[in-house]
């Protein structure tokens, strides 16, 4: 695996944890945090994680209850992290 790909996946792996922790407390900037996670997920090809992040961000921005969307996002990010972990272990 090229080292740049390895670095990008490792960055997402770590960044996702921090963003999910921040989103868990539903801060005022939850929409911005979700948007950041959406872009990062899509950049590494994790479209479902990006879609879930977008939904959570939209609900937060609209003043809707984002709890269900955050639960789906948590699951999608965990799936992405599991896949990334497998890739990083093979390299």
QUIBEL-V315565 format. One record per residue. N is the residue number from 1. SS is DSSP state (2 for helix, 1 for strand, 0 for the rest). PHI is phi in degrees with one decimal (* if undefined). BURIAL is b if it has 24 or more other ideal C-beta (glycine too) atoms within 12 Angstrom, else e. Layout:
N_SS_PHI_BURIAL + N_SS_PHI_BURIAL
This chain:
1_0_*_e + 2_0_-61.3_e + 3_2_-64.1_e + 4_2_-64.3_e + 5_2_-61.2_e + 6_2_-59.9_e + 7_2_-64.0_e + 8_2_-65.3_e + 9_2_-64.3_b + 10_2_-65.0_e + 11_2_-63.9_e + 12_2_-62.5_b + 13_2_-52.3_b + 14_2_-78.7_e + 15_2_-61.7_b + 16_2_-61.3_b + 17_2_-62.3_e + 18_2_-63.2_e + 19_2_-67.3_b + 20_2_-67.1_b + 21_2_-61.9_e + 22_2_-65.9_b + 23_2_-67.9_b + 24_2_-59.9_e + 25_0_-94.2_e + 26_0_49.1_e + 27_0_-70.9_e + 28_0_-60.2_e + 29_0_-96.3_e + 30_2_-58.0_b + 31_2_-60.8_b + 32_2_-66.7_e + 33_2_-63.8_b + 34_2_-64.1_b + 35_2_-63.0_b + 36_2_-61.9_b + 37_2_-65.5_b + 38_2_-58.2_b + 39_2_-63.1_e + 40_2_-64.3_b + 41_2_-64.8_b + 42_2_-66.7_e + 43_2_-63.4_e + 44_0_-102.6_b + 45_0_86.6_e + 46_0_-94.0_b + 47_2_-62.7_e + 48_2_-64.7_e + 49_2_-64.3_b + 50_2_-64.1_b + 51_2_-63.0_e + 52_2_-64.6_b + 53_2_-65.1_b + 54_2_-62.4_b + 55_2_-63.0_b + 56_2_-63.5_b + 57_2_-64.0_b + 58_2_-64.6_e + 59_2_-64.0_b + 60_2_-64.5_b + 61_2_-64.9_e + 62_0_-85.2_e + 63_0_80.0_e + 64_0_-80.8_e + 65_0_-73.6_e + 66_0_-90.1_b + 67_2_-58.6_e + 68_2_-63.9_e + 69_2_-63.9_b + 70_2_-68.3_b + 71_2_-64.9_e + 72_2_-64.8_e + 73_2_-63.5_b + 74_2_-58.4_b + 75_2_-63.3_e + 76_2_-64.3_b + 77_2_-67.5_b + 78_2_-63.7_e + 79_2_-63.9_e + 80_2_-63.3_b + 81_2_-64.4_b + 82_2_-64.5_e + 83_2_-64.5_b + 84_2_-64.9_b + 85_2_-58.0_e + 86_2_-63.7_e + 87_2_-64.3_e + 88_2_-66.9_e + 89_2_-69.5_e + 90_2_-74.8_e + 91_0_-93.1_e
